[in-house]
Amino acid sequence: MLYPLKFKPIFKEKIWGGQRIKSVLGMDSSPLPNCGEVWVISSYPDNISVVENGFLAGNNLNELIEIYMDDLVGEKAFELNNKEFPLLIKFIDADDWLSIQVHPDDKLAQKYQFPNGKSEMWYVMHSEKNSQLISGFKRDSNSKEYLKCLEDKKLDEILNYEDTHKGDVFDIPAGRVHALGPGNLIAEIQQTSDLTYRIYDWDRVDEKGKGRELHLTKAMEAMNFKAEKEYKTEYPDTKNETVNTVKCPYFTTNVLSLTLAIEKDYSELDSFVVYLCTEGKGTLKYNDGEMKVNPGDAILLPATTEKIGLYPDHYMHLLEVMLL
């Protein structure tokens, strides 16, 4: 019988990475001096998550989908994605600015022979004083103004900067220019894709004096120049209830801020569920078993899961991710 699954983390060294994945989340990213990302659930080629708990330990996620099919991911997800898990879930630690970038939508990705684009969301888990990120334009712009600002290195005149605080949520659909700034540790939920078009990389060079590749032409194709009234997602700080933050065609993400035990019933849901623990700890009880939940844990509940119980040790904060 399928059961809640945990996977071995996949750590990524990045030029802009830091040490908060280790110091804040307690995940052992050594010996990487600049661990910028840890992929906690991934079906991306050459980065496929491997189960670390229970009798399925040692099997990778794609193998499980091939064997258990819709029992693991749900009928709709299996029909649409076949043997690939539709989401890539990671933690990102920025000790410097990430590149200013944009992701293509499905249509543009497929134009260049990739299966899908990349829409994503960010949940801020930790933010140092005066930390920021970039999301979209501060006013409606156009290709002419954008190219002029890019050439003059004055993108800050048209891009929208946001101060960040713990608990902030930012929905970043394909086409929205964005960049994560230093001092931020975030959880990222996204489509299974690694398509990123870099616009500007802060004139960084490696030890050989070479900068990272930019993708200016494709970025122009992908970019949405229209400004939004609000870029940060507002949601109520309600304890011990399911609070929705982001609902898009690719995933739904809720927040669970628990001081009391609650029961969840997924018997009518045609989807897997992922719990991402961002703070605190507790216990997840299911059928005849239970597992401890700690910061940094990503737990995949198979689509056959009906009822589970969540029992915080004083306090536990979770992101609840599913397809709807």
C-alpha positions in Angstrom: 0.0 0.0 0.0 1.2 3.5 -0.8 2.1 5.8 2.1 3.4 9.4 2.6 6.8 9.7 0.9 9.9 11.6 1.8 12.8 12.1 -0.7 16.5 12.6 -0.5 17.3 16.3 -1.1 19.2 17.4 -4.2 21.6 20.3 -3.3 22.7 22.9 -5.9 25.7 25.1 -5.7 25.0 28.6 -7.1 27.1 31.7 -7.6 24.6 33.7 -5.6 23.9 31.0 -2.9 24.5 31.1 0.9 24.3 28.9 3.9 20.7 29.4 5.2 19.5 26.1 3.9 21.9 24.6 6.5 21.7 27.3 9.2 18.0 28.1 9.1 16.5 24.8 7.8 19.0 22.5 9.4 19.5 20.6 6.1 23.1 19.4 5.7 24.2 21.0 2.4 28.0 20.6 3.1 30.4 20.6 1.5 28.8 23.2 -0.8 30.1 26.7 0.2 27.3 28.5 -1.7 24.3 26.2 -1.6 21.7 28.3 -3.4 19.0 25.6 -3.9 17.8 22.3 -2.6 15.3 20.4 -4.8 13.0 18.4 -2.5 10.6 16.9 -5.0 11.7 16.7 -8.6 11.0 14.7 -11.7 13.3 16.8 -13.9 15.7 14.8 -16.0 19.0 14.0 -14.3 17.5 15.4 -11.0 14.9 12.8 -10.2 14.0 12.5 -6.5 14.8 9.2 -4.7 12.6 7.9 -1.9 14.3 7.7 1.5 11.6 6.2 3.8 9.6 3.0 3.9 9.7 -0.1 1.7 10.0 2.0 -1.5 13.3 3.6 -0.4 15.8 3.7 -3.2 13.1 4.0 -5.9 13.0 7.3 -7.8 9.8 9.3 -8.4 9.5 8.5 -12.1 9.7 4.8 -11.4 6.9 5.1 -8.8 4.7 7.0 -11.3 5.3 4.3 -13.9 4.3 1.6 -11.4 1.5 3.2 -9.4 0.3 5.7 -12.1 -2.9 7.6 -11.0 -2.8 6.0 -7.6 0.2 8.1 -6.9 -0.6 11.4 -8.7 -4.3 11.3 -9.6 -6.1 10.5 -12.8 -6.0 14.0 -14.3 -2.3 14.5 -13.5 -1.4 11.1 -14.9 -3.3 11.6 -18.2 -1.7 15.0 -18.7 1.9 14.3 -17.6 2.2 10.5 -18.0 5.4 9.5 -16.2 6.5 12.9 -15.1 5.6 14.6 -11.9 4.0 17.9 -12.8 5.7 20.1 -10.2 9.2 20.9 -9.1 9.5 22.0 -5.4 12.6 23.6 -4.0 14.0 25.9 -1.4 16.1 28.9 -2.5 18.7 30.8 -0.5 19.9 34.1 -2.0 23.0 35.7 -0.6 23.2 37.9 -3.6 20.8 39.0 -6.4 19.7 36.2 -8.7 19.7 37.3 -12.3 16.8 39.4 -13.6 14.8 36.9 -15.6 11.6 35.7 -17.2 10.1 32.3 -18.0 8.1 31.4 -21.1 4.5 30.1 -21.1 3.6 26.7 -22.5 3.0 28.0 -26.0 6.4 29.7 -26.3 8.2 26.8 -24.7 6.7 24.4 -27.2 7.7 26.7 -30.0 11.3 25.9 -29.1 10.6 22.2 -28.6 10.3 22.1 -24.9 7.2 20.4 -23.3 6.0 23.2 -21.1 6.8 26.7 -19.7 7.3 27.8 -16.2 4.8 29.5 -13.8 5.8 29.6 -10.2 5.1 31.0 -6.8 7.4 32.1 -3.9 6.7 31.8 -0.2 9.2 33.9 2.0 10.4 31.7 4.9 13.1 34.0 6.2 14.1 37.6 5.3 16.9 39.7 6.5 16.4 43.4 7.2 16.0 45.5 4.0 15.7 42.4 1.8 13.9 42.9 -1.5 12.8 41.1 -4.7 11.8 42.2 -8.1 8.4 41.3 -9.5 7.0 42.9 -12.7 7.0 46.5 -13.9 6.1 49.5 -11.7 4.1 50.9 -14.6 3.0 49.7 -18.0 6.1 49.6 -20.3 6.9 48.5 -23.8 9.8 46.9 -25.7 11.3 50.2 -26.7 11.5 51.6 -23.2 12.7 48.3 -21.8 15.5 48.0 -24.3 16.6 51.6 -23.6 16.7 51.0 -19.9 18.5 47.7 -20.4 21.2 49.4 -22.6 21.6 52.2 -20.1 21.6 49.9 -17.1 18.6 51.7 -15.6 16.2 48.8 -15.3 15.5 49.9 -11.8 13.6 52.9 -13.2 10.8 50.6 -14.6 11.0 47.4 -12.6 8.9 46.9 -9.4 10.9 46.3 -6.2 9.1 44.8 -3.2 10.3 44.7 0.4 10.1 41.1 1.7 9.0 39.8 5.1 8.5 36.3 6.5 5.2 34.9 5.3 5.0 36.9 2.1 3.6 35.2 -1.0 4.3 36.2 -4.6 2.6 34.5 -7.5 4.9 34.7 -10.6 3.1 33.5 -13.7 5.1 32.9 -16.9 5.9 36.2 -18.6 6.5 38.2 -15.4 10.0 39.6 -15.0 11.4 38.8 -11.6 14.6 38.4 -9.5 15.2 37.3 -5.9 17.3 39.6 -3.8 19.9 38.8 -1.1 18.8 37.9 2.4 15.8 35.8 1.3 15.1 32.1 2.0 12.1 31.0 0.1 10.0 28.0 -0.9 9.3 27.8 -4.6 6.5 25.7 -6.2 6.7 25.6 -10.0 5.9 23.7 -13.1 8.4 21.0 -13.9 10.7 23.0 -16.1 14.1 24.7 -15.9 13.5 27.2 -18.7 14.9 30.6 -17.6 15.6 33.5 -19.9 18.2 35.8 -18.3 17.9 39.5 -19.0 20.6 40.9 -16.7 23.1 39.2 -14.3 24.5 42.3 -12.5 27.7 42.2 -14.6 28.9 39.1 -12.7 31.8 37.0 -14.0 33.3 33.7 -13.0 36.9 33.0 -12.1 37.8 33.0 -15.8 36.2 36.5 -16.3 33.2 35.0 -18.2 29.7 36.1 -17.6 26.7 33.8 -17.6 24.7 33.5 -20.9 21.9 36.0 -21.4 18.8 35.2 -23.5 17.6 38.7 -24.6 15.7 37.8 -27.7 13.7 35.0 -26.2 13.1 37.0 -23.1 11.5 39.7 -25.2 9.1 37.1 -26.7 8.1 35.9 -23.2 7.8 39.2 -21.4 4.5 40.7 -20.2 5.0 44.5 -20.1 1.7 45.3 -18.3 2.0 46.4 -14.7 -0.2 45.0 -11.9 -1.8 46.9 -9.1 -0.5 44.4 -6.5 2.2 41.8 -6.8 2.2 40.4 -3.3 -0.7 38.0 -2.4 -2.6 39.1 0.6 -4.2 36.4 2.8 -5.6 36.2 6.3 -3.4 35.0 9.2 -5.9 32.4 10.4 -4.7 29.6 12.7 -5.8 26.0 12.4 -7.6 26.4 9.1 -6.8 25.9 5.5 -6.0 29.3 3.9 -5.7 29.6 0.2 -2.8 31.7 -1.2 -2.3 30.8 -4.9 -4.6 29.0 -7.3 -3.5 28.8 -10.9 -3.9 26.3 -13.8 -0.8 24.4 -12.6 -1.2 24.2 -8.9 -3.0 25.3 -5.8 -1.1 26.3 -2.6 -2.6 26.7 0.8 -1.2 27.7 4.1 -1.7 25.8 7.4 -0.6 27.6 10.5 -1.3 25.0 13.3 -1.3 25.3 17.1 -4.0 22.6 17.4 -4.4 19.1 15.8 -6.5 19.0 12.7 -7.8 16.2 10.4 -7.8 16.5 6.6 -10.1 14.5 4.3 -8.8 14.1 0.8 -11.2 11.2 -0.2 -12.8 13.3 -2.9 -9.6 14.9 -4.2 -8.2 13.7 -7.6 -4.6 14.7 -6.8 -1.5 14.1 -4.8 -0.9 16.5 -1.9 2.5 17.9 -0.9 3.2 19.2 2.5 6.1 21.5 2.8 7.1 22.3 6.4 8.5 25.9 6.7 8.6 26.3 10.4 7.9 24.3 13.6 7.5 20.6 13.9 4.9 18.0 14.6 3.6 14.6 13.6 1.6 13.4 10.5 -0.6 10.4 11.3 -2.1 8.2 8.5 -3.8 4.8 8.4 -1.8 2.7 10.9 1.4 4.8 10.7 2.9 8.2 11.6 5.9 10.3 10.7 7.7 13.2 12.3 7.5 16.5 10.4 10.4 19.0 10.7 11.4 22.2 9.0 12.5 21.6 5.4 10.5 18.3 5.1 8.6 17.8 1.9 6.1 15.0 2.2 4.2 13.6 -0.8 0.8 12.1 0.0 -0.4 9.7 -2.8 -3.7 10.4 -4.5 -5.2 7.4 -2.8 -4.8 9.1 0.6 -8.1 9.6 2.3 -7.7 11.0 5.8 -4.7 12.2 7.7 -4.1 13.9 11.0 -1.7 16.8 11.7 -0.4 17.2 15.3 1.8 20.2 15.9 4.4 20.2 18.7 3.2 23.6 20.0 3.4 25.1 16.5 3.8 23.9 12.9 3.6 25.8 9.7 2.9 24.0 6.4 2.4 24.8 2.7 -0.2 22.4 1.2 0.2 22.0 -2.5 -2.1 20.1 -4.9 -3.7 20.2 -8.4 -7.2 21.5 -8.7 
